């Protein structure tokens, strides 16, 4: 709901988190932490998937 509200208000979820963090809002602090955690996890998963797909292609070409 926070993300939808931030977008409807012509802002972004990170901007909401940063402005809430400056006001020491617990909800915004937790939201911002979850945004960064989700971004970090997505990068790690996609990096892992990419490296595994490339390794599969190299093995397939070597045969």
FIKOLZA-1660 file (N, C-alpha, C; in steps of 0.1 Angstrom, whole numbers, plus 5000, padded with zeros to 4 digits):
% residues 63
   i   px   py   pz ch aa at
   1 5008 4988 5000  A  X  N
   1 5000 5000 5000  A  X CA
   1 5009 5013 5000  A  X  C
   2 5020 5012 5007  A  X  N
   2 5029 5024 5007  A  X CA
   2 5034 5027 4993  A  X  C
   3 5038 5016 4986  A  X  N
   3 5043 5019 4972  A  X CA
   3 5033 5025 4963  A  X  C
   4 5020 5020 4964  A  X  N
   4 5010 5025 4956  A  X CA
   4 5007 5040 4959  A  X  C
   5 5007 5043 4972  A  X  N
   5 5004 5056 4976  A  X CA
   5 5015 5066 4972  A  X  C
   6 5028 5061 4973  A  X  N
   6 5039 5070 4968  A  X CA
   6 5038 5073 4953  A  X  C
   7 5034 5063 4945  A  X  N
   7 5033 5065 4931  A  X CA
   7 5021 5074 4928  A  X  C
   8 5010 5071 4934  A  X  N
   8 4998 5080 4932  A  X CA
   8 5001 5094 4936  A  X  C
   9 5010 5096 4945  A  X  N
   9 5013 5110 4949  A  X CA
   9 5024 5116 4941  A  X  C
  10 5027 5109 4929  A  X  N
  10 5038 5114 4920  A  X CA
  10 5051 5114 4927  A  X  C
  11 5054 5104 4935  A  X  N
  11 5067 5102 4941  A  X CA
  11 5072 5088 4939  A  X  C
  12 5081 5084 4947  A  X  N
  12 5086 5070 4945  A  X CA
  12 5087 5064 4959  A  X  C
  13 5088 5051 4959  A  X  N
  13 5089 5044 4972  A  X CA
  13 5102 5048 4980  A  X  C
  14 5113 5050 4973  A  X  N
  14 5126 5053 4979  A  X CA
  14 5125 5067 4985  A  X  C
  15 5119 5076 4978  A  X  N
  15 5117 5090 4983  A  X CA
  15 5108 5090 4995  A  X  C
  16 5098 5081 4995  A  X  N
  16 5089 5080 5007  A  X CA
  16 5098 5075 5019  A  X  C
  17 5106 5065 5016  A  X  N
  17 5114 5060 5027  A  X CA
  17 5124 5070 5032  A  X  C
  18 5130 5077 5023  A  X  N
  18 5140 5087 5028  A  X CA
  18 5134 5099 5036  A  X  C
  19 5122 5104 5031  A  X  N
  19 5116 5114 5038  A  X CA
  19 5111 5109 5052  A  X  C
  20 5106 5097 5052  A  X  N
  20 5101 5091 5065  A  X CA
  20 5113 5088 5074  A  X  C
  21 5124 5085 5068  A  X  N
  21 5136 5082 5077  A  X CA
  21 5141 5095 5083  A  X  C
  22 5140 5106 5076  A  X  N
  22 5144 5119 5082  A  X CA
  22 5135 5123 5093  A  X  C
  23 5122 5118 5093  A  X  N
  23 5113 5121 5104  A  X CA
  23 5113 5111 5115  A  X  C
  24 5122 5101 5113  A  X  N
  24 5124 5090 5123  A  X CA
  24 5111 5082 5124  A  X  C
  25 5104 5080 5113  A  X  N
  25 5092 5071 5112  A  X CA
  25 5096 5057 5111  A  X  C
  26 5091 5049 5121  A  X  N
  26 5095 5035 5121  A  X CA
  26 5090 5027 5109  A  X  C
  27 5078 5030 5105  A  X  N
  27 5072 5023 5093  A  X CA
  27 5080 5026 5080  A  X  C
  28 5084 5039 5078  A  X  N
  28 5092 5042 5067  A  X CA
  28 5106 5036 5067  A  X  C
  29 5112 5036 5079  A  X  N
  29 5125 5030 5081  A  X CA
  29 5125 5015 5077  A  X  C
  30 5115 5008 5082  A  X  N
  30 5113 4994 5079  A  X CA
  30 5110 4992 5064  A  X  C
  31 5102 5000 5059  A  X  N
  31 5099 5000 5044  A  X CA
  31 5111 5002 5036  A  X  C
  32 5119 5011 5039  A  X  N
  32 5132 5014 5032  A  X CA
  32 5141 5003 5033  A  X  C
  33 5142 4997 5045  A  X  N
  33 5151 4985 5047  A  X CA
  33 5146 4973 5038  A  X  C
  34 5133 4971 5037  A  X  N
  34 5128 4961 5029  A  X CA
  34 5130 4963 5014  A  X  C
  35 5129 4976 5010  A  X  N
  35 5132 4979 4996  A  X CA
  35 5146 4976 4992  A  X  C
  36 5155 4980 5001  A  X  N
  36 5169 4977 4998  A  X CA
  36 5172 4962 4999  A  X  C
  37 5166 4955 5008  A  X  N
  37 5168 4940 5010  A  X CA
  37 5163 4933 4997  A  X  C
  38 5151 4937 4993  A  X  N
  38 5145 4931 4981  A  X CA
  38 5154 4934 4968  A  X  C
  39 5159 4946 4967  A  X  N
  39 5168 4949 4956  A  X CA
  39 5181 4941 4956  A  X  C
  40 5186 4940 4968  A  X  N
  40 5199 4932 4970  A  X CA
  40 5196 4917 4966  A  X  C
  41 5185 4912 4971  A  X  N
  41 5182 4898 4969  A  X CA
  41 5179 4895 4954  A  X  C
  42 5173 4905 4947  A  X  N
  42 5170 4903 4933  A  X CA
  42 5183 4904 4925  A  X  C
  43 5192 4912 4928  A  X  N
  43 5205 4913 4921  A  X CA
  43 5212 4900 4923  A  X  C
  44 5213 4895 4935  A  X  N
  44 5220 4882 4938  A  X CA
  44 5214 4871 4930  A  X  C
  45 5201 4870 4930  A  X  N
  45 5194 4859 4923  A  X CA
  45 5196 4860 4908  A  X  C
  46 5194 4871 4903  A  X  N
  46 5196 4873 4888  A  X CA
  46 5211 4871 4884  A  X  C
  47 5220 4875 4892  A  X  N
  47 5234 4872 4890  A  X CA
  47 5237 4858 4890  A  X  C
  48 5232 4850 4899  A  X  N
  48 5234 4836 4900  A  X CA
  48 5227 4829 4888  A  X  C
  49 5215 4833 4884  A  X  N
  49 5209 4827 4873  A  X CA
  49 5216 4830 4860  A  X  C
  50 5222 4842 4859  A  X  N
  50 5229 4845 4847  A  X CA
  50 5242 4837 4846  A  X  C
  51 5249 4836 4857  A  X  N
  51 5262 4828 4856  A  X CA
  51 5259 4813 4854  A  X  C
  52 5248 4808 4859  A  X  N
  52 5245 4794 4856  A  X CA
  52 5241 4792 4842  A  X  C
  53 5233 4801 4836  A  X  N
  53 5229 4800 4822  A  X CA
  53 5241 4800 4813  A  X  C
  54 5251 4809 4816  A  X  N
  54 5263 4810 4808  A  X CA
  54 5271 4798 4809  A  X  C
  55 5272 4792 4821  A  X  N
  55 5280 4780 4822  A  X CA
  55 5274 4768 4814  A  X  C
  56 5261 4768 4814  A  X  N
  56 5254 4757 4806  A  X CA
  56 5256 4759 4791  A  X  C
  57 5256 4772 4787  A  X  N
  57 5259 4774 4772  A  X CA
  57 5273 4770 4769  A  X  C
  58 5283 4773 4777  A  X  N
  58 5297 4769 4774  A  X CA
  58 5298 4754 4773  A  X  C
  59 5292 4747 4783  A  X  N
  59 5293 4732 4782  A  X CA
  59 5286 4727 4770  A  X  C
  60 5275 4732 4766  A  X  N
  60 5268 4727 4754  A  X CA
  60 5276 4730 4742  A  X  C
  61 5283 4741 4741  A  X  N
  61 5291 4744 4729  A  X CA
  61 5304 4736 4728  A  X  C
  62 5309 4732 4740  A  X  N
  62 5321 4724 4740  A  X CA
  62 5319 4709 4735  A  X  C
  63 5307 4704 4735  A  X  N
  63 5305 4690 4731  A  X CA
  63 5304 4689 4716  A  X  C
% end
